[in-house]
Amino acid sequence: MSGNGSLVESRTLRDQIVSLLRKRLIVGEMKAGELYSATTISQELGVSSSPVREALLKLVDQGMLEPIRNRGFRVTPMSDQDRSDVHHLRVLVEVPTMQDIAGDPELVERQSEFRALAHDIVAAAERADYVAYIEADRRFHLGLLEIAGNRRLVSLVEGLRDHTRQGRLTTMYSSGQLRRTAEEHFAILEALLSGDRERVGALMVQHLEHVTADWGPADDRAGE
C-alpha cells in the first residue's frame, strides 16, 4: 500500500489496476451484464479515476470489456461457442508445444520450480483461494511454454486464458473437481520430465477439456 492510502502502488498504477481487474474478471467477481464505472472503482481503490479509466480501456482493447456510452463498462459475454473456440485454439497451440519441450534440458534443470508451483496449485485448491489458484496455474503453464522460446505464442496463450473466465470455481471446489484438476499438474510435469510426448499430449488434451466442461461461468449469458 502506498503512503497516500491507496490499494495499489502509484508508480505502476495502471498496470497494477489492469492486473487486479483481470483477476476479478477471470474468477468471476466481475460479471457479464453488470456495469462498472471508473469512478466507483477508483473510490474503492483510493486512487484517481484517470489510471482506472486507462486500465478499463486496456481491458477493452484486450476484448474483456466493452464500453457502454455514458454508462460505464460491461464484461464482454462469453457464449458456449466462444468457449469452444478458445478451447480449440488452446489445444492447437498448447498441446504440440508442450510435447516439443518434453525432456528439454532446461525443463529438467528447473523441475523443482515447476513442482513447487504444482504444490501451490493444489494448496490453493484445498483452501478455496481462487485468485492464488489462477495465479499459480498461470505461472505453471506459461512458464512451461516459455521454455519453447516463442514469446508470441506465450502472449497468445495468456490472452486466451484471460478470455476463459472461471466463474464455476466455487462449484468445482464443493464437488472436489477443483482438487482433482489441480493434481493433474503433477502428472503433466512427470510426463514432461520423462520425455513421453504421447502421454504429455493425452494429459494436456484432458486438462484443457476443463475450459469448456467445467470452467465456463453459468451466468455469462446474462449479458447476451
N, C-alpha and C positions, 0 to 999 in steps of 0.2 A: 504494500500500500504506500502511496506517495505521501509526502508531507502535507498536501492540501486535503487529505482525507478521501481521495478518490479510490476506487477499487482496482484501478489499473495504473501502471506507471506511465507518466506523461511522455517520456522520451520516445516510446514506440506506441503511442496511444491508439492510432487507427489499426495497426496490425494486431494489437492485443485485443481490441474490441472485435475485430473480424474473427479472431480465434475463439473468443468467448461465445459469440453469436453462432458460429459454425457448430460448436459443440452442442449448443442448445437446440439447433436445428436437427442435428444428427440423432440426438437421443429423444427427440420428440417433445421437448419443452416448449418450443415454438411450433404452433400447429397450423396446418393448412386451413384457410378460411378466416383466420383471425388477422386483424390489422395491428401493425406495430409502428409506433412513431419514434422519430429521433428524439423528440422532446422527452417522452416518457422514459426511454432507455437511458438518456443522458442524466435524468434526475435520479434514476435508480443507481447508476454507476458513480454519480457525483462528479461528472465531467461536463464540459460544454457540449452543445449539440452538434457543433461543426465536425469533430472527428467521428462522432457516431453516425452522422449522415454519410460521411465519406465511407465508413465501414459498410453501411447498408447498401450504398451504391456499388461497392466492390462485390458484395454478395449478389446483387442484381446482375452484374457482369458475368458472374460465375453460374448464373441460372438458378440460384437457390431462392431468390426473392423476386417479386415483381412489383413495380411502383404503381400505386393507385392514386390518381391525380387528386390533389388537395385532401387526401385522407391518410396517406402513410404508405406502408409496405406490407405485402402479403406473401406468405410462404407459397412458393410455386407448388401446385398439387402434383402428386405422383400417381399416375394411373397404373393399373396392372401391366399395361403394355410398356409404360416407361420402365418399370422394374424389370420386366422381361428383357428389354433392350439393354439395360445396364448389365444384367446378368450375362447375356450373350457376349457383350463386349469384354467383360472381365474374364470369361472363360477363354475367349480367343487370344487375349493378351497375356493373362497371368499364368495359365497352365503351361504353355510351352516355355515361357521364360523361367518358371520355377524348375521345369525339367532341365533346362540348359545349365542351371547352377548346381545341379545335383553332383555332389562330390567335389565341388570347387574348392581349391586350397584356401581361399580367403574365408569361405564359409566354415571350413574345418577349424581354421585359426580363431574364428570369432564365435564358435559354438556356445561357449559359456554365456556370452552376451544374449544370444537368442534363447537359450534355455532359461535364463533369468527372466526374460520377457514373457515366455510361456508360463512360468510360475506366476508372474504378475497378473496375467490374464485370468488364470484360474482363481487366484486370490480375490481379484476384483469381482469375479462372478459369484464367489461364495458369499461376499458381503454385500452384494447387490449395489456396488459402486459403478454405475453405468458409465459415467464420464471417464473414470480410470480404466474401465474395461475397453472402451473405444480407443483411448489414447494408447494403451499398451498393444492392442490389436493392430492399430495403425503403424506403430513403430516396428512391430514384428514383421508385418507383411511388406511394408515399404522398404524397410532395412534389408530384407532378403532380396527384393527386386533391384535395389541399388547395386548389389554385387554384380549384376549383369552388365553394368556400366552404361545404361541408356537412360539419361536424365529425363528425356522427353517421355519415355514410357512410364517412368515413376510419376511424373507430373500428371500424365493422363489417368493413371490408376487412382491417384489421390483425388482427382476431380470426380471420377466415377464413384469412389467411396463416399464422397460428400453428398452425392445425389441419392445414396441409399440411406434414407432416413429410417432410423431403427426404433420406431415407437412401440414395438411389442416386447421390449426388453423385460418389462415387469411380468408379462405373461410367461415369457421364456424362463424367467427366474423361478416363478412359482411352480412351473411344471418340471423343472430340473433340466430343461433343454439348454439353458444358458451354460450350465456347468459342463454338460456333455460337449457342447460346441467349443468351449474353452479348451477342454482336454484334447481336442483334435490337433491343436498346435504341436503337442509333443510328438504325435505320430508323424506329422508332416516333417518336423525337424529331423527325426530319426531316419526317415526315408531319404531325405536330402543328404544327410551325412553318410549314409550307406551307399550313395550313388545310384539308387534304384529309381531310374527315370519312370518306369512304368507305374510303380507304386506311388511316386510323387504325383503323377498325372491323375491317377484314380482318386487319391486323397484330396487333391485340390478341387476336382470336379465335385466331389461330395461336399466339401467345405463351402464352396461357392453356391451350392443349392440353397443355402440359408438366405441368400439375397432375395429370393422370391418366395421361398417356402415358409420362412419363419420371421424375417426381419422387417417385412413391409408393414407400415403403420395402418391400423384399421380405420383411422379417421381421415386419411388423406383425401377421400372422395368428397369431403365436406366442402371443399373449395371449387369443385368442378361444376 
